[in-house]
Amino acid sequence: MAYDLVEAVLISGASLPSPGLALIKLQAAAQNDNAGMREFAKAVETDLAVCGALMRVANSAVLRPPRKSSTVEQAISVIGFSRTLAVTASVCLKSQAELLSGKLRHTVEAIFEESNRAAELSYVAARHSTLRRLGDSAYLGSLMQDTGSIVLAKRGQAVDLERAEQDDGHPAISAHLIRNWKMPGEVAAAVAVHHNAHEAEKLGGDICAIACLLAAGRRLRDGETEAWLDWRDLVERTLGIGNEEITEILISTKAAVASG
């Protein structure tokens, strides 16, 4: 059904966004075994929006960086390549909102801002979970989970913040976009089920765990919504994150922001 939906959207003329030049250069640099932080920084240096976003993430009080960054190269060194790739992809996608107009553009931009918040919190959740190694994957998945909304908006379909919390078809499109941009398959699979706890549980393994981290990020961002009730038990079984841990994360996150 998800495949049929994606096909229907593409046939309707709503093409998938193309990766921006900064993302293409960054992915190309990653293919060079000798590339390091300097080469990664050079790949994105001409895109001021990407550079600004990387600096904000690297110096985020929520993520508690080990040191403050004053250059893009330092920022990439702090957050690592995977999150650099995620931030670059998100900025490239957000720029597509400029092709929209009026209220629709503002709505899509707001959805992306909410995804940024969820990404930070999903990463923090991973650090408090039994699966810390999936932090970068959770960060990427959270940033990309609602990108299908921009495709639906370009198609002429109404989008809003409330729909972004429901399965209106955007998870399947978001997953297709992640695969199309040659990003990790397990992240795409997790995004495809990020509004369906039952399907996530059936997939199991890292896919289920990443989907649970996305759900935990939304829980930390939005509070105890009705949608969270579908995920609560699965998140606790999979990640070891229950009500006590959520309360602890919320307290520590607020304290970090206040002191940052």
Helices and strands as residue ranges (DSSP letters): H 2-11, H 21-30, H 37-44, H 48-58, H 72-94, G 95-99, H 102-127, G 132-134, H 135-144, H 148-155, G 163-165, H 170-180, H 185-192, H 197-203, H 205-222, H 226-239, H 243-259
